Amino acid sequence: MDLSLQLGQKIKSYRLARGLTIKELAEASQITSSMLSQIERGQASPSLNTIRLLSIALDEPLYRFFLDSPDIQSDVVRKENRRQLIDQGIHYEVLTPDMNGTIEMMQLTLPPKAKSCQEPLAHKGEEVALVQSGTVELTLDFETCVLYAGDSVRIKSETKHTWQNVGEEPAVVIFAVSPPSF
């Protein structure tokens, strides 16, 4: 595919993802609507300065405009290919293909009565967790809360926390952390 067309398609994709019209993005990036339209259709090659202005207006790092379009298969993690960490029966599975993005997804499986760690630990990055199955007790700093299947919780950055399965069956917790920190 022509390099100008690839670049134009990326710009259009970022613009549409933000719900911007050609006119709105053109104004925000200080170029004409007709120039932006030509760039998006691969009929004009923007200068590096124009790309920089577009990256600022779209709030996208400049380097992203020059990355090859990834093959969707590189972003798929098959269940049997998940990276795993198992320690004393506590089972973590990485659900994201790598840690290069802005978010990571994990699955924690706790055997009955098991704790994720002995002392609550903190990390950078906000965490959102969903109890997929079982019953867990979540300790946040010095408070505890019991969560059941279907319950979710947000854990703010740098909050010490630990998970404990208080049920008789394995408990599964799916969580996302942004930025990645596991």
C-alpha positions as CSV (number, residue, x, y, z in Angstrom):
1,M,0.0,0.0,0.0
2,D,1.2,3.5,-0.8
3,L,2.9,5.2,2.2
4,S,0.8,8.4,1.8
5,L,-2.4,6.4,1.7
6,Q,-1.4,4.4,4.8
7,L,-0.6,7.6,6.7
8,G,-3.9,9.2,5.5
9,Q,-5.9,6.2,6.6
10,K,-4.3,6.3,10.1
11,I,-5.1,10.0,10.4
12,K,-8.7,9.4,9.3
13,S,-9.0,6.5,11.8
14,Y,-7.8,8.6,14.7
15,R,-10.1,11.5,13.6
16,L,-13.2,9.2,13.4
17,A,-12.3,7.6,16.7
18,R,-12.5,11.0,18.3
19,G,-15.7,11.9,16.5
20,L,-14.2,14.8,14.7
21,T,-15.2,16.1,11.3
22,I,-12.6,17.0,8.7
23,K,-13.3,20.7,9.3
24,E,-12.9,20.4,13.1
25,L,-9.6,18.5,12.9
26,A,-8.3,20.9,10.1
27,E,-9.1,23.9,12.4
28,A,-7.5,22.3,15.4
29,S,-4.3,21.4,13.5
30,Q,-4.1,24.8,11.6
31,I,-4.4,23.3,8.1
32,T,-7.2,23.7,5.5
33,S,-10.0,21.2,5.2
34,S,-9.2,20.5,1.6
35,M,-5.5,19.7,2.5
36,L,-6.7,17.3,5.3
37,S,-9.1,15.6,2.9
38,Q,-6.3,15.1,0.4
39,I,-4.0,13.7,3.1
40,E,-6.6,11.3,4.3
41,R,-7.2,10.0,0.7
42,G,-3.5,9.6,0.1
43,Q,-3.5,12.4,-2.6
44,A,-1.1,14.7,-0.6
45,S,2.0,13.9,1.4
46,P,2.0,16.1,4.6
47,S,5.2,17.6,5.9
48,L,6.6,16.5,9.2
49,N,5.4,19.7,10.7
50,T,1.9,19.1,9.5
51,I,2.0,15.6,10.9
52,R,3.2,17.0,14.2
53,L,0.3,19.5,14.3
54,L,-2.1,16.6,13.5
55,S,-0.6,14.5,16.3
56,I,-1.1,17.3,18.8
57,A,-4.7,18.0,17.7
58,L,-5.5,14.2,17.8
59,D,-3.6,13.7,21.1
60,E,-1.6,10.9,19.5
61,P,2.1,10.5,19.9
62,L,3.9,11.4,16.7
63,Y,5.6,7.9,16.4
64,R,2.2,6.2,16.0
65,F,1.7,7.7,12.6
66,F,4.8,5.8,11.4
67,L,4.2,2.4,12.8
68,D,3.2,-0.4,10.5
69,S,-0.4,-1.4,10.8
70,P,-0.4,-4.5,13.1
71,D,-1.8,-7.8,12.0
72,I,-4.9,-8.4,14.2
73,Q,-3.5,-11.9,15.0
74,S,-0.6,-10.2,16.9
75,D,-3.2,-8.7,19.3
76,V,-5.1,-12.0,19.9
77,V,-4.2,-14.1,22.9
78,R,-5.5,-17.6,22.6
79,K,-6.5,-19.2,26.0
80,E,-3.9,-21.9,25.6
81,N,-1.1,-19.4,24.8
82,R,-1.7,-17.1,27.8
83,R,1.4,-16.3,29.9
84,Q,1.0,-17.7,33.4
85,L,2.5,-17.3,36.8
86,I,1.6,-19.9,39.4
87,D,2.9,-19.6,42.9
88,Q,1.6,-21.7,45.9
89,G,-1.7,-22.4,44.0
90,I,-2.3,-18.7,43.2
91,H,-2.7,-18.5,39.4
92,Y,-2.2,-15.3,37.4
93,E,-2.8,-15.3,33.6
94,V,-1.9,-12.4,31.4
95,L,-4.8,-11.6,29.0
96,T,-3.1,-8.9,27.0
97,P,-0.6,-9.8,24.2
98,D,2.1,-7.6,25.7
99,M,2.8,-4.7,28.0
100,N,3.3,-2.2,25.2
101,G,-0.1,-0.7,25.4
102,T,-1.7,1.6,28.0
103,I,-3.6,-1.1,29.8
104,E,-3.0,-4.6,30.9
105,M,-5.6,-7.3,31.7
106,M,-5.0,-10.2,34.1
107,Q,-7.0,-13.1,35.5
108,L,-6.4,-14.1,39.1
109,T,-7.5,-17.5,40.3
110,L,-7.4,-18.1,44.0
111,P,-7.9,-21.5,45.6
112,P,-10.3,-21.6,48.6
113,K,-8.9,-19.6,51.6
114,A,-5.9,-18.4,49.6
115,K,-4.6,-14.8,49.7
116,S,-3.0,-13.0,46.7
117,C,-0.2,-11.8,49.0
118,Q,0.5,-11.8,52.8
119,E,0.7,-8.1,53.2
120,P,-1.2,-5.6,51.1
121,L,0.8,-4.2,48.2
122,A,0.5,-1.0,46.2
123,H,1.4,-0.2,42.6
124,K,1.2,2.7,40.2
125,G,-1.8,2.7,38.0
126,E,-5.5,2.5,38.5
127,E,-7.0,-0.9,38.7
128,V,-10.6,-2.1,37.9
129,A,-11.5,-5.6,38.9
130,L,-14.5,-7.9,38.3
131,V,-15.2,-10.9,40.4
132,Q,-16.0,-13.5,37.7
133,S,-16.8,-16.3,40.2
134,G,-16.5,-17.1,43.9
135,T,-16.4,-14.8,46.9
136,V,-13.4,-12.7,47.8
137,E,-12.5,-10.3,50.5
138,L,-10.6,-7.2,49.3
139,T,-8.5,-5.3,51.7
140,L,-7.9,-1.7,50.6
141,D,-5.4,0.0,52.9
142,F,-7.0,-0.9,56.3
143,E,-10.6,-1.5,55.2
144,T,-12.1,-4.8,53.9
145,C,-15.0,-5.5,51.6
146,V,-16.6,-8.7,50.5
147,L,-17.2,-9.0,46.8
148,Y,-19.4,-11.6,45.1
149,A,-19.5,-12.9,41.5
150,G,-20.5,-10.0,39.3
151,D,-19.3,-7.3,41.6
152,S,-16.6,-4.9,40.4
153,V,-14.4,-2.4,42.1
154,R,-12.0,0.4,41.2
155,I,-8.7,0.6,43.1
156,K,-6.9,3.9,43.0
157,S,-3.2,4.1,42.2
158,E,-0.8,3.5,45.1
159,T,-3.6,2.0,47.3
160,K,-2.3,-1.0,49.2
161,H,-4.5,-4.0,48.6
162,T,-4.8,-7.8,48.8
163,W,-7.4,-10.4,47.6
164,Q,-8.5,-13.3,49.7
165,N,-10.8,-16.1,48.7
166,V,-13.3,-16.5,51.6
167,G,-15.4,-19.2,49.8
168,E,-15.2,-22.9,49.4
169,E,-14.6,-22.8,45.6
170,P,-11.9,-21.3,43.6
171,A,-12.4,-17.5,43.0
172,V,-11.7,-15.9,39.7
173,V,-11.0,-12.1,39.5
174,I,-10.4,-10.3,36.1
175,F,-8.6,-7.0,36.4
176,A,-7.3,-4.2,34.3
177,V,-4.4,-1.9,35.3
178,S,-3.6,1.3,33.5
179,P,-0.8,1.9,33.0
180,P,0.6,-1.6,33.0
181,S,2.5,-2.4,36.2
182,F,2.3,-6.2,36.9
